[in-house]
Amino acid sequence: MNTANIGFITYIIGNLSRRLGIPQKEVYQKLKTSNILSDYIIPSYDVLHSFSKEYLMDDLTNYMQEKGVIK
């Protein structure tokens, strides 16, 4: 993982926190324990970072719902 990946992950966590209304630490834990971070976000960085914020937030919240991480 490099600086760009870390910045992108921080960006995602901050925006998901605002969208879901939960603390950033909780968002991080949910992404980490569900393996969304290691199995989806990090490996897909090259594609995901080119999408708009709205698309990313929709995509990730839908994926979190599919995995049962959020309701």
All heavy atoms as a GROMACS GRO file, in nm:
protein
  578
    1MET      N    1   0.085  -0.117   0.000
    1MET     CA    2   0.000   0.000   0.000
    1MET      C    3   0.090   0.124   0.000
    1MET      O    4   0.192   0.126   0.065
    1MET     CB    5  -0.090  -0.003   0.123
    1MET     CG    6  -0.208   0.085   0.108
    1MET     SD    7  -0.348   0.064   0.221
    1MET     CE    8  -0.289  -0.016   0.362
    2ASN      N    9   0.048   0.226  -0.075
    2ASN     CA   10   0.127   0.348  -0.082
    2ASN      C   11   0.048   0.468  -0.030
    2ASN      O   12  -0.066   0.455   0.014
    2ASN     CB   13   0.176   0.371  -0.226
    2ASN     CG   14   0.061   0.385  -0.324
    2ASN    OD1   15  -0.043   0.442  -0.291
    2ASN    ND2   16   0.079   0.335  -0.444
    3THR      N   17   0.108   0.584  -0.039
    3THR     CA   18   0.046   0.706   0.013
    3THR      C   19  -0.087   0.736  -0.057
    3THR      O   20  -0.182   0.780   0.009
    3THR     CB   21   0.142   0.826  -0.006
    3THR    OG1   22   0.268   0.791   0.049
    3THR    CG2   23   0.090   0.949   0.063
    4ALA      N   24  -0.094   0.713  -0.187
    4ALA     CA   25  -0.219   0.738  -0.260
    4ALA      C   26  -0.331   0.648  -0.208
    4ALA      O   27  -0.445   0.694  -0.192
    4ALA     CB   28  -0.198   0.717  -0.410
    5ASN      N   29  -0.299   0.521  -0.184
    5ASN     CA   30  -0.399   0.429  -0.130
    5ASN      C   31  -0.448   0.474   0.007
    5ASN      O   32  -0.568   0.471   0.033
    5ASN     CB   33  -0.343   0.287  -0.118
    5ASN     CG   34  -0.308   0.225  -0.250
    5ASN    OD1   35  -0.193   0.231  -0.290
    5ASN    ND2   36  -0.404   0.167  -0.317
    6ILE      N   37  -0.356   0.515   0.091
    6ILE     CA   38  -0.393   0.557   0.226
    6ILE      C   39  -0.480   0.682   0.220
    6ILE      O   40  -0.582   0.690   0.290
    6ILE     CB   41  -0.267   0.580   0.312
    6ILE    CG1   42  -0.195   0.447   0.334
    6ILE    CG2   43  -0.302   0.646   0.446
    6ILE    CD1   44  -0.057   0.457   0.394
    7GLY      N   45  -0.444   0.776   0.136
    7GLY     CA   46  -0.526   0.896   0.120
    7GLY      C   47  -0.666   0.864   0.070
    7GLY      O   48  -0.765   0.921   0.115
    8PHE      N   49  -0.674   0.770  -0.024
    8PHE     CA   50  -0.802   0.729  -0.080
    8PHE      C   51  -0.888   0.660   0.025
    8PHE      O   52  -1.009   0.686   0.038
    8PHE     CB   53  -0.780   0.637  -0.200
    8PHE     CG   54  -0.905   0.595  -0.270
    8PHE    CD1   55  -0.986   0.687  -0.335
    8PHE    CD2   56  -0.943   0.462  -0.272
    8PHE    CE1   57  -1.101   0.648  -0.400
    8PHE    CE2   58  -1.058   0.421  -0.338
    8PHE     CZ   59  -1.137   0.515  -0.402
    9ILE      N   60  -0.828   0.573   0.103
    9ILE     CA   61  -0.901   0.502   0.209
    9ILE      C   62  -0.952   0.602   0.313
    9ILE      O   63  -1.067   0.593   0.357
    9ILE     CB   64  -0.811   0.394   0.274
    9ILE    CG1   65  -0.786   0.282   0.173
    9ILE    CG2   66  -0.874   0.340   0.402
    9ILE    CD1   67  -0.674   0.189   0.210
   10THR      N   68  -0.870   0.699   0.348
   10THR     CA   69  -0.912   0.802   0.442
   10THR      C   70  -1.029   0.882   0.386
   10THR      O   71  -1.125   0.911   0.458
   10THR     CB   72  -0.793   0.896   0.473
   10THR    OG1   73  -0.685   0.818   0.524
   10THR    CG2   74  -0.830   1.004   0.573
   11TYR      N   75  -1.022   0.915   0.259
   11TYR     CA   76  -1.129   0.987   0.190
   11TYR      C   77  -1.260   0.906   0.195
   11TYR      O   78  -1.366   0.959   0.227
   11TYR     CB   79  -1.085   1.011   0.046
   11TYR     CG   80  -1.190   1.066  -0.047
   11TYR    CD1   81  -1.221   1.202  -0.047
   11TYR    CD2   82  -1.257   0.983  -0.137
   11TYR    CE1   83  -1.316   1.254  -0.134
   11TYR    CE2   84  -1.352   1.034  -0.224
   11TYR     CZ   85  -1.381   1.169  -0.222
   11TYR     OH   86  -1.475   1.219  -0.308
   12ILE      N   87  -1.251   0.778   0.166
   12ILE     CA   88  -1.369   0.690   0.168
   12ILE      C   89  -1.428   0.682   0.309
   12ILE      O   90  -1.549   0.696   0.327
   12ILE     CB   91  -1.333   0.550   0.116
   12ILE    CG1   92  -1.316   0.554  -0.035
   12ILE    CG2   93  -1.440   0.447   0.156
   12ILE    CD1   94  -1.266   0.425  -0.096
   13ILE      N   95  -1.344   0.660   0.408
   13ILE     CA   96  -1.392   0.647   0.545
   13ILE      C   97  -1.460   0.776   0.591
   13ILE      O   98  -1.568   0.772   0.650
   13ILE     CB   99  -1.276   0.607   0.639
   13ILE    CG1  100  -1.235   0.462   0.608
   13ILE    CG2  101  -1.317   0.623   0.786
   13ILE    CD1  102  -1.107   0.418   0.677
   14GLY      N  103  -1.400   0.890   0.562
   14GLY     CA  104  -1.460   1.017   0.602
   14GLY      C  105  -1.595   1.041   0.537
   14GLY      O  106  -1.691   1.083   0.603
   15ASN      N  107  -1.604   1.013   0.408
   15ASN     CA  108  -1.730   1.034   0.337
   15ASN      C  109  -1.837   0.932   0.377
   15ASN      O  110  -1.955   0.968   0.388
   15ASN     CB  111  -1.707   1.033   0.186
   15ASN     CG  112  -1.650   1.164   0.139
   15ASN    OD1  113  -1.719   1.265   0.137
   15ASN    ND2  114  -1.523   1.163   0.103
   16LEU      N  115  -1.798   0.808   0.398
   16LEU     CA  116  -1.895   0.708   0.445
   16LEU      C  117  -1.945   0.744   0.585
   16LEU      O  118  -2.063   0.727   0.616
   16LEU     CB  119  -1.835   0.568   0.446
   16LEU     CG  120  -1.829   0.496   0.312
   16LEU    CD1  121  -1.749   0.366   0.326
   16LEU    CD2  122  -1.968   0.468   0.258
   17SER      N  123  -1.856   0.795   0.668
   17SER     CA  124  -1.894   0.836   0.803
   17SER      C  125  -2.003   0.943   0.797
   17SER      O  126  -2.103   0.935   0.869
   17SER     CB  127  -1.771   0.889   0.877
   17SER     OG  128  -1.806   0.946   1.000
   18ARG      N  129  -1.983   1.042   0.713
   18ARG     CA  130  -2.084   1.148   0.698
   18ARG      C  131  -2.214   1.093   0.641
   18ARG      O  132  -2.323   1.125   0.686
   18ARG     CB  133  -2.030   1.260   0.611
   18ARG     CG  134  -1.933   1.351   0.684
   18ARG     CD  135  -1.893   1.472   0.603
   18ARG     NE  136  -1.799   1.443   0.495
   18ARG     CZ  137  -1.670   1.418   0.511
   18ARG    NH1  138  -1.618   1.416   0.629
   18ARG    NH2  139  -1.593   1.396   0.406
   19ARG      N  140  -2.203   1.008   0.540
   19ARG     CA  141  -2.323   0.954   0.476
   19ARG      C  142  -2.403   0.865   0.571
   19ARG      O  143  -2.525   0.871   0.576
   19ARG     CB  144  -2.287   0.875   0.351
   19ARG     CG  145  -2.414   0.813   0.291
   19ARG     CD  146  -2.394   0.753   0.159
   19ARG     NE  147  -2.397   0.853   0.056
   19ARG     CZ  148  -2.430   0.826  -0.069
   19ARG    NH1  149  -2.463   0.703  -0.102
   19ARG    NH2  150  -2.429   0.918  -0.161
   20LEU      N  151  -2.333   0.780   0.646
   20LEU     CA  152  -2.400   0.684   0.734
   20LEU      C  153  -2.431   0.740   0.872
   20LEU      O  154  -2.508   0.681   0.948
   20LEU     CB  155  -2.315   0.558   0.748
   20LEU     CG  156  -2.283   0.483   0.618
   20LEU    CD1  157  -2.182   0.372   0.645
   20LEU    CD2  158  -2.410   0.428   0.555
   21GLY      N  159  -2.370   0.853   0.906
   21GLY     CA  160  -2.393   0.914   1.036
   21GLY      C  161  -2.333   0.835   1.151
   21GLY      O  162  -2.388   0.832   1.261
   22ILE      N  163  -2.220   0.770   1.124
   22ILE     CA  164  -2.151   0.695   1.229
   22ILE      C  165  -2.005   0.740   1.233
   22ILE      O  166  -1.952   0.790   1.134
   22ILE     CB  167  -2.162   0.542   1.208
   22ILE    CG1  168  -2.105   0.498   1.073
   22ILE    CG2  169  -2.305   0.496   1.224
   22ILE    CD1  170  -2.105   0.348   1.050
   23PRO      N  171  -1.938   0.723   1.347
   23PRO     CA  172  -1.800   0.768   1.359
   23PRO      C  173  -1.706   0.698   1.259
   23PRO      O  174  -1.728   0.583   1.220
   23PRO     CB  175  -1.761   0.729   1.503
   23PRO     CG  176  -1.890   0.712   1.574
   23PRO     CD  177  -1.990   0.665   1.471
   24GLN      N  178  -1.602   0.770   1.221
   24GLN     CA  179  -1.504   0.716   1.125
   24GLN      C  180  -1.441   0.587   1.175
   24GLN      O  181  -1.420   0.495   1.097
   24GLN     CB  182  -1.396   0.820   1.097
   24GLN     CG  183  -1.448   0.939   1.020
   24GLN     CD  184  -1.341   1.040   0.990
   24GLN    OE1  185  -1.222   1.015   1.006
   24GLN    NE2  186  -1.382   1.158   0.946
   25LYS      N  187  -1.414   0.580   1.303
   25LYS     CA  188  -1.354   0.458   1.360
   25LYS      C  189  -1.446   0.338   1.337
   25LYS      O  190  -1.399   0.228   1.304
   25LYS     CB  191  -1.328   0.478   1.509
   25LYS     CG  192  -1.259   0.363   1.575
   25LYS     CD  193  -1.230   0.393   1.721
   25LYS     CE  194  -1.160   0.275   1.785
   25LYS     NZ  195  -1.124   0.302   1.924
   26GLU      N  196  -1.575   0.358   1.352
   26GLU     CA  197  -1.672   0.250   1.331
   26GLU      C  198  -1.678   0.210   1.183
   26GLU      O  199  -1.687   0.092   1.151
   26GLU     CB  200  -1.809   0.293   1.381
   26GLU     CG  201  -1.910   0.182   1.382
   26GLU     CD  202  -2.043   0.223   1.442
   26GLU    OE1  203  -2.048   0.319   1.521
   26GLU    OE2  204  -2.144   0.157   1.409
   27VAL      N  205  -1.673   0.308   1.095
   27VAL     CA  206  -1.672   0.279   0.951
   27VAL      C  207  -1.550   0.194   0.919
   27VAL      O  208  -1.560   0.092   0.850
   27VAL     CB  209  -1.671   0.408   0.866
   27VAL    CG1  210  -1.649   0.376   0.718
   27VAL    CG2  211  -1.801   0.485   0.884
   28TYR      N  212  -1.434   0.236   0.968
   28TYR     CA  213  -1.311   0.161   0.943
   28TYR      C  214  -1.323   0.017   0.993
   28TYR      O  215  -1.287  -0.077   0.921
   28TYR     CB  216  -1.191   0.230   1.010
   28TYR     CG  217  -1.066   0.148   1.002
   28TYR    CD1  218  -0.996   0.135   0.882
   28TYR    CD2  219  -1.018   0.081   1.114
   28TYR    CE1  220  -0.882   0.057   0.875
   28TYR    CE2  221  -0.904   0.003   1.107
   28TYR     CZ  222  -0.836  -0.009   0.987
   28TYR     OH  223  -0.723  -0.087   0.980
   29GLN      N  224  -1.373   0.000   1.114
   29GLN     CA  225  -1.388  -0.135   1.169
   29GLN      C  226  -1.482  -0.220   1.084
   29GLN      O  227  -1.455  -0.338   1.061
   29GLN     CB  228  -1.438  -0.128   1.314
   29GLN     CG  229  -1.335  -0.078   1.412
   29GLN     CD  230  -1.211  -0.165   1.415
   29GLN    OE1  231  -1.217  -0.287   1.408
   29GLN    NE2  232  -1.096  -0.100   1.425
   30LYS      N  233  -1.591  -0.161   1.038
   30LYS     CA  234  -1.686  -0.235   0.955
   30LYS      C  235  -1.622  -0.277   0.823
   30LYS      O  236  -1.639  -0.390   0.778
   30LYS     CB  237  -1.811  -0.152   0.928
   30LYS     CG  238  -1.902  -0.136   1.049
   30LYS     CD  239  -2.022  -0.050   1.017
   30LYS     CE  240  -2.112  -0.031   1.136
   30LYS     NZ  241  -2.178  -0.151   1.181
   31LEU      N  242  -1.548  -0.185   0.761
   31LEU     CA  243  -1.482  -0.217   0.634
   31LEU      C  244  -1.373  -0.322   0.654
   31LEU      O  245  -1.356  -0.412   0.571
   31LEU     CB  246  -1.421  -0.091   0.572
   31LEU     CG  247  -1.519   0.016   0.525
   31LEU    CD1  248  -1.444   0.140   0.479
   31LEU    CD2  249  -1.610  -0.037   0.415
   32LYS      N  250  -1.302  -0.312   0.764
   32LYS     CA  251  -1.193  -0.406   0.792
   32LYS      C  252  -1.245  -0.546   0.826
   32LYS      O  253  -1.201  -0.644   0.768
   32LYS     CB  254  -1.106  -0.353   0.905
   32LYS     CG  255  -0.985  -0.437   0.932
   32LYS     CD  256  -0.899  -0.376   1.041
   32LYS     CE  257  -0.784  -0.470   1.073
   32LYS     NZ  258  -0.710  -0.427   1.190
   33THR      N  259  -1.340  -0.554   0.919
   33THR     CA  260  -1.387  -0.685   0.964
   33THR      C  261  -1.469  -0.758   0.857
   33THR      O  262  -1.473  -0.880   0.857
   33THR     CB  263  -1.468  -0.676   1.093
   33THR    OG1  264  -1.580  -0.589   1.073
   33THR    CG2  265  -1.384  -0.624   1.208
   34SER      N  266  -1.530  -0.683   0.767
   34SER     CA  267  -1.608  -0.746   0.659
   34SER      C  268  -1.520  -0.781   0.539
   34SER      O  269  -1.568  -0.839   0.442
   34SER     CB  270  -1.719  -0.652   0.614
   34SER     OG  271  -1.664  -0.536   0.552
   35ASN      N  272  -1.393  -0.744   0.546
   35ASN     CA  273  -1.296  -0.765   0.438
   35ASN      C  274  -1.323  -0.681   0.314
   35ASN      O  275  -1.262  -0.703   0.210
   35ASN     CB  276  -1.282  -0.913   0.401
   35ASN     CG  277  -1.224  -0.994   0.512
   35ASN    OD1  278  -1.130  -0.950   0.579
   35ASN    ND2  279  -1.280  -1.111   0.537
   36ILE      N  280  -1.414  -0.585   0.324
   36ILE     CA  281  -1.439  -0.496   0.210
   36ILE      C  282  -1.314  -0.415   0.182
   36ILE      O  283  -1.279  -0.392   0.065
   36ILE     CB  284  -1.561  -0.404   0.237
   36ILE    CG1  285  -1.689  -0.488   0.243
   36ILE    CG2  286  -1.572  -0.295   0.130
   36ILE    CD1  287  -1.813  -0.411   0.287
   37LEU      N  288  -1.244  -0.375   0.284
   37LEU     CA  289  -1.122  -0.296   0.267
   37LEU      C  290  -1.015  -0.376   0.195
   37LEU      O  291  -0.962  -0.332   0.093
   37LEU     CB  292  -1.073  -0.248   0.403
   37LEU     CG  293  -0.956  -0.151   0.404
   37LEU    CD1  294  -0.988  -0.025   0.326
   37LEU    CD2  295  -0.920  -0.116   0.547
   38SER      N  296  -0.986  -0.496   0.244
   38SER     CA  297  -0.876  -0.574   0.187
   38SER      C  298  -0.912  -0.650   0.059
   38SER      O  299  -0.825  -0.675  -0.024
   38SER     CB  300  -0.824  -0.674   0.291
   38SER     OG  301  -0.926  -0.764   0.329
   39ASP      N  302  -1.039  -0.685   0.043
   39ASP     CA  303  -1.078  -0.764  -0.073
   39ASP      C  304  -1.140  -0.683  -0.187
   39ASP      O  305  -1.154  -0.733  -0.297
   39ASP     CB  306  -1.178  -0.873  -0.033
   39ASP     CG  307  -1.117  -0.978   0.057
   39ASP    OD1  308  -0.993  -0.984   0.069
   39ASP    OD2  309  -1.193  -1.056   0.117
   40TYR      N  310  -1.181  -0.559  -0.159
   40TYR     CA  311  -1.247  -0.479  -0.262
   40TYR      C  312  -1.182  -0.342  -0.282
   40TYR      O  313  -1.137  -0.310  -0.392
   40TYR     CB  314  -1.395  -0.463  -0.230
   40TYR     CG  315  -1.472  -0.382  -0.333
   40TYR    CD1  316  -1.474  -0.422  -0.466
   40TYR    CD2  317  -1.539  -0.266  -0.299
   40TYR    CE1  318  -1.544  -0.348  -0.561
   40TYR    CE2  319  -1.609  -0.193  -0.393
   40TYR     CZ  320  -1.611  -0.234  -0.525
   40TYR     OH  321  -1.678  -0.161  -0.619
   41ILE      N  322  -1.174  -0.262  -0.177
   41ILE     CA  323  -1.127  -0.125  -0.193
   41ILE      C  324  -0.980  -0.119  -0.234
   41ILE      O  325  -0.946  -0.053  -0.333
   41ILE     CB  326  -1.153  -0.043  -0.064
   41ILE    CG1  327  -1.304  -0.032  -0.040
   41ILE    CG2  328  -1.090   0.095  -0.075
   41ILE    CD1  329  -1.342   0.030   0.094
   42ILE      N  330  -0.894  -0.185  -0.160
   42ILE     CA  331  -0.750  -0.179  -0.191
   42ILE      C  332  -0.718  -0.240  -0.327
   42ILE      O  333  -0.652  -0.176  -0.409
   42ILE     CB  334  -0.666  -0.240  -0.077
   42ILE    CG1  335  -0.680  -0.154   0.049
   42ILE    CG2  336  -0.519  -0.253  -0.118
   42ILE    CD1  337  -0.620  -0.213   0.174
   43PRO      N  338  -0.766  -0.362  -0.358
   43PRO     CA  339  -0.732  -0.419  -0.489
   43PRO      C  340  -0.794  -0.342  -0.606
   43PRO      O  341  -0.742  -0.346  -0.717
   43PRO     CB  342  -0.788  -0.561  -0.484
   43PRO     CG  343  -0.820  -0.590  -0.344
   43PRO     CD  344  -0.836  -0.459  -0.274
   44SER      N  345  -0.905  -0.273  -0.582
   44SER     CA  346  -0.975  -0.203  -0.690
   44SER      C  347  -0.942  -0.054  -0.694
   44SER      O  348  -1.009   0.022  -0.765
   44SER     CB  349  -1.126  -0.221  -0.673
   44SER     OG  350  -1.159  -0.357  -0.674
   45TYR      N  351  -0.841  -0.012  -0.622
   45TYR     CA  352  -0.805   0.129  -0.615
   45TYR      C  353  -0.794   0.194  -0.753
   45TYR      O  354  -0.848   0.302  -0.775
   45TYR     CB  355  -0.675   0.148  -0.537
   45TYR     CG  356  -0.617   0.286  -0.554
   45TYR    CD1  357  -0.669   0.394  -0.484
   45TYR    CD2  358  -0.511   0.309  -0.642
   45TYR    CE1  359  -0.619   0.521  -0.500
   45TYR    CE2  360  -0.460   0.436  -0.659
   45TYR     CZ  361  -0.515   0.542  -0.589
   45TYR     OH  362  -0.465   0.668  -0.606
   46ASP      N  363  -0.723   0.130  -0.845
   46ASP     CA  364  -0.700   0.189  -0.977
   46ASP      C  365  -0.830   0.227  -1.048
   46ASP      O  366  -0.835   0.327  -1.119
   46ASP     CB  367  -0.618   0.096  -1.066
   46ASP     CG  368  -0.473   0.086  -1.021
   46ASP    OD1  369  -0.426   0.178  -0.951
   46ASP    OD2  370  -0.408  -0.014  -1.055
   47VAL      N  371  -0.933   0.148  -1.030
   47VAL     CA  372  -1.063   0.176  -1.092
   47VAL      C  373  -1.146   0.269  -1.004
   47VAL      O  374  -1.199   0.370  -1.051
   47VAL     CB  375  -1.140   0.045  -1.119
   47VAL    CG1  376  -1.279   0.074  -1.169
   47VAL    CG2  377  -1.064  -0.043  -1.215
   48LEU      N  378  -1.156   0.237  -0.876
   48LEU     CA  379  -1.244   0.312  -0.786
   48LEU      C  380  -1.206   0.460  -0.774
   48LEU      O  381  -1.293   0.546  -0.767
   48LEU     CB  382  -1.244   0.249  -0.646
   48LEU     CG  383  -1.309   0.112  -0.634
   48LEU    CD1  384  -1.292   0.060  -0.492
   48LEU    CD2  385  -1.456   0.116  -0.672
   49HIS      N  386  -1.078   0.491  -0.774
   49HIS     CA  387  -1.038   0.630  -0.751
   49HIS      C  388  -1.076   0.721  -0.868
   49HIS      O  389  -1.073   0.843  -0.855
   49HIS     CB  390  -0.889   0.642  -0.718
   49HIS     CG  391  -0.799   0.653  -0.835
   49HIS    ND1  392  -0.761   0.544  -0.908
   49HIS    CD2  393  -0.741   0.760  -0.892
   49HIS    CE1  394  -0.680   0.584  -1.005
   49HIS    NE2  395  -0.668   0.714  -0.999
   50SER      N  396  -1.118   0.664  -0.978
   50SER     CA  397  -1.156   0.745  -1.093
   50SER      C  398  -1.306   0.780  -1.093
   50SER      O  399  -1.350   0.859  -1.176
   50SER     CB  400  -1.120   0.673  -1.223
   50SER     OG  401  -1.196   0.555  -1.238
   51PHE      N  402  -1.382   0.724  -1.000
   51PHE     CA  403  -1.526   0.750  -0.993
   51PHE      C  404  -1.557   0.874  -0.910
   51PHE      O  405  -1.478   0.914  -0.825
   51PHE     CB  406  -1.600   0.630  -0.934
   51PHE     CG  407  -1.595   0.505  -1.018
   51PHE    CD1  408  -1.569   0.382  -0.961
   51PHE    CD2  409  -1.615   0.511  -1.154
   51PHE    CE1  410  -1.565   0.267  -1.038
   51PHE    CE2  411  -1.612   0.397  -1.232
   51PHE     CZ  412  -1.586   0.274  -1.174
   52SER      N  413  -1.675   0.928  -0.930
   52SER     CA  414  -1.719   1.044  -0.852
   52SER      C  415  -1.747   1.003  -0.708
   52SER      O  416  -1.769   0.885  -0.678
   52SER     CB  417  -1.845   1.106  -0.912
   52SER     OG  418  -1.957   1.019  -0.891
   53LYS      N  419  -1.748   1.102  -0.619
   53LYS     CA  420  -1.777   1.074  -0.479
   53LYS      C  421  -1.914   1.010  -0.463
   53LYS      O  422  -1.930   0.913  -0.388
   53LYS     CB  423  -1.769   1.203  -0.396
   53LYS     CG  424  -1.802   1.182  -0.249
   53LYS     CD  425  -1.780   1.306  -0.168
   53LYS     CE  426  -1.900   1.395  -0.178
   53LYS     NZ  427  -1.897   1.507  -0.080
   54GLU      N  428  -2.015   1.064  -0.533
   54GLU     CA  429  -2.150   1.009  -0.521
   54GLU      C  430  -2.155   0.863  -0.566
   54GLU      O  431  -2.215   0.780  -0.499
   54GLU     CB  432  -2.250   1.092  -0.603
   54GLU     CG  433  -2.295   1.217  -0.534
   54GLU     CD  434  -2.356   1.192  -0.398
   54GLU    OE1  435  -2.446   1.106  -0.384
   54GLU    OE2  436  -2.311   1.257  -0.302
   55TYR      N  437  -2.091   0.833  -0.676
   55TYR     CA  438  -2.090   0.695  -0.726
   55TYR      C  439  -2.022   0.604  -0.624
   55TYR      O  440  -2.072   0.496  -0.593
   55TYR     CB  441  -2.020   0.685  -0.861
   55TYR     CG  442  -2.018   0.543  -0.912
   55TYR    CD1  443  -2.124   0.494  -0.987
   55TYR    CD2  444  -1.913   0.457  -0.881
   55TYR    CE1  445  -2.125   0.362  -1.032
   55TYR    CE2  446  -1.914   0.326  -0.925
   55TYR     CZ  447  -2.019   0.278  -1.000
   55TYR     OH  448  -2.021   0.148  -1.043
   56LEU      N  449  -1.907   0.648  -0.573
   56LEU     CA  450  -1.833   0.567  -0.475
   56LEU      C  451  -1.917   0.540  -0.351
   56LEU      O  452  -1.923   0.427  -0.302
   56LEU     CB  453  -1.706   0.639  -0.432
   56LEU     CG  454  -1.584   0.622  -0.516
   56LEU    CD1  455  -1.473   0.714  -0.467
   56LEU    CD2  456  -1.538   0.479  -0.517
   57MET      N  457  -1.980   0.644  -0.299
   57MET     CA  458  -2.059   0.628  -0.177
   57MET      C  459  -2.179   0.537  -0.202
   57MET      O  460  -2.210   0.451  -0.120
   57MET     CB  461  -2.105   0.763  -0.123
   57MET     CG  462  -1.991   0.854  -0.076
   57MET     SD  463  -1.885   0.779   0.049
   57MET     CE  464  -1.739   0.738  -0.047
   58ASP      N  465  -2.245   0.551  -0.316
   58ASP     CA  466  -2.356   0.462  -0.351
   58ASP      C  467  -2.308   0.318  -0.364
   58ASP      O  468  -2.367   0.225  -0.310
   58ASP     CB  469  -2.423   0.505  -0.482
   58ASP     CG  470  -2.503   0.633  -0.470
   58ASP    OD1  471  -2.532   0.676  -0.356
   58ASP    OD2  472  -2.535   0.690  -0.575
   59ASP      N  473  -2.197   0.300  -0.435
   59ASP     CA  474  -2.142   0.167  -0.457
   59ASP      C  475  -2.104   0.100  -0.325
   59ASP      O  476  -2.141  -0.015  -0.299
   59ASP     CB  477  -2.020   0.177  -0.549
   59ASP     CG  478  -1.955   0.043  -0.577
   59ASP    OD1  479  -2.026  -0.048  -0.628
   59ASP    OD2  480  -1.834   0.028  -0.551
   60LEU      N  481  -2.034   0.173  -0.241
   60LEU     CA  482  -1.987   0.114  -0.115
   60LEU      C  483  -2.100   0.090  -0.016
   60LEU      O  484  -2.100  -0.012   0.053
   60LEU     CB  485  -1.877   0.201  -0.054
   60LEU     CG  486  -1.746   0.198  -0.133
   60LEU    CD1  487  -1.651   0.306  -0.085
   60LEU    CD2  488  -1.681   0.061  -0.125
   61THR      N  489  -2.196   0.182  -0.008
   61THR     CA  490  -2.308   0.157   0.084
   61THR      C  491  -2.392   0.039   0.036
   61THR      O  492  -2.436  -0.042   0.117
   61THR     CB  493  -2.396   0.282   0.106
   61THR    OG1  494  -2.438   0.333  -0.020
   61THR    CG2  495  -2.323   0.389   0.183
   62ASN      N  496  -2.411   0.028  -0.095
   62ASN     CA  497  -2.484  -0.089  -0.148
   62ASN      C  498  -2.409  -0.218  -0.118
   62ASN      O  499  -2.469  -0.318  -0.078
   62ASN     CB  500  -2.506  -0.076  -0.298
   62ASN     CG  501  -2.610   0.028  -0.333
   62ASN    OD1  502  -2.697   0.061  -0.253
   62ASN    ND2  503  -2.602   0.081  -0.454
   63TYR      N  504  -2.279  -0.216  -0.137
   63TYR     CA  505  -2.198  -0.336  -0.110
   63TYR      C  506  -2.201  -0.371   0.038
   63TYR      O  507  -2.212  -0.489   0.075
   63TYR     CB  508  -2.055  -0.314  -0.160
   63TYR     CG  509  -1.971  -0.437  -0.162
   63TYR    CD1  510  -2.019  -0.558  -0.212
   63TYR    CD2  511  -1.840  -0.436  -0.117
   63TYR    CE1  512  -1.940  -0.672  -0.215
   63TYR    CE2  513  -1.760  -0.548  -0.121
   63TYR     CZ  514  -1.811  -0.666  -0.169
   63TYR     OH  515  -1.732  -0.779  -0.172
   64MET      N  516  -2.193  -0.270   0.124
   64MET     CA  517  -2.200  -0.295   0.268
   64MET      C  518  -2.335  -0.353   0.306
   64MET      O  519  -2.342  -0.442   0.391
   64MET     CB  520  -2.173  -0.165   0.344
   64MET     CG  521  -2.030  -0.116   0.333
   64MET     SD  522  -2.004   0.047   0.405
   64MET     CE  523  -1.988   0.002   0.578
   65GLN      N  524  -2.441  -0.307   0.243
   65GLN     CA  525  -2.575  -0.363   0.269
   65GLN      C  526  -2.583  -0.508   0.221
   65GLN      O  527  -2.637  -0.594   0.291
   65GLN     CB  528  -2.682  -0.279   0.200
   65GLN     CG  529  -2.704  -0.146   0.266
   65GLN     CD  530  -2.794  -0.054   0.186
   65GLN    OE1  531  -2.811  -0.069   0.066
   65GLN    NE2  532  -2.851   0.046   0.254
   66GLU      N  533  -2.531  -0.536   0.102
   66GLU     CA  534  -2.532  -0.673   0.049
   66GLU      C  535  -2.458  -0.770   0.142
   66GLU      O  536  -2.500  -0.883   0.158
   66GLU     CB  537  -2.466  -0.678  -0.089
   66GLU     CG  538  -2.548  -0.616  -0.200
   66GLU     CD  539  -2.471  -0.609  -0.330
   66GLU    OE1  540  -2.373  -0.684  -0.348
   66GLU    OE2  541  -2.511  -0.527  -0.416
   67LYS      N  542  -2.349  -0.722   0.202
   67LYS     CA  543  -2.270  -0.807   0.292
   67LYS      C  544  -2.327  -0.810   0.433
   67LYS      O  545  -2.273  -0.878   0.520
   67LYS     CB  546  -2.125  -0.761   0.293
   67LYS     CG  547  -2.056  -0.791   0.160
   67LYS     CD  548  -1.906  -0.781   0.167
   67LYS     CE  549  -1.848  -0.884   0.254
   67LYS     NZ  550  -1.745  -0.970   0.207
   68GLY      N  551  -2.433  -0.733   0.459
   68GLY     CA  552  -2.494  -0.730   0.591
   68GLY      C  553  -2.418  -0.648   0.693
   68GLY      O  554  -2.440  -0.662   0.814
   69VAL      N  555  -2.330  -0.561   0.646
   69VAL     CA  556  -2.251  -0.478   0.735
   69VAL      C  557  -2.335  -0.362   0.790
   69VAL      O  558  -2.318  -0.322   0.904
   69VAL     CB  559  -2.126  -0.425   0.661
   69VAL    CG1  560  -2.045  -0.332   0.748
   69VAL    CG2  561  -2.042  -0.540   0.611
   70ILE      N  562  -2.423  -0.311   0.707
   70ILE     CA  563  -2.516  -0.205   0.747
   70ILE      C  564  -2.655  -0.244   0.698
   70ILE      O  565  -2.670  -0.329   0.611
   70ILE     CB  566  -2.477  -0.066   0.692
   70ILE    CG1  567  -2.471  -0.068   0.538
   70ILE    CG2  568  -2.348  -0.018   0.753
   70ILE    CD1  569  -2.451   0.068   0.475
   71LYS      N  570  -2.755  -0.178   0.754
   71LYS     CA  571  -2.894  -0.205   0.712
   71LYS      C  572  -2.937  -0.111   0.604
   71LYS      O  573  -2.892  -0.008   0.582
   71LYS     CB  574  -2.988  -0.195   0.830
   71LYS     CG  575  -2.961  -0.303   0.931
   71LYS     CD  576  -3.058  -0.292   1.044
   71LYS     CE  577  -3.025  -0.398   1.147
   71LYS     NZ  578  -3.115  -0.404   1.255
   0.00000   0.00000   0.00000
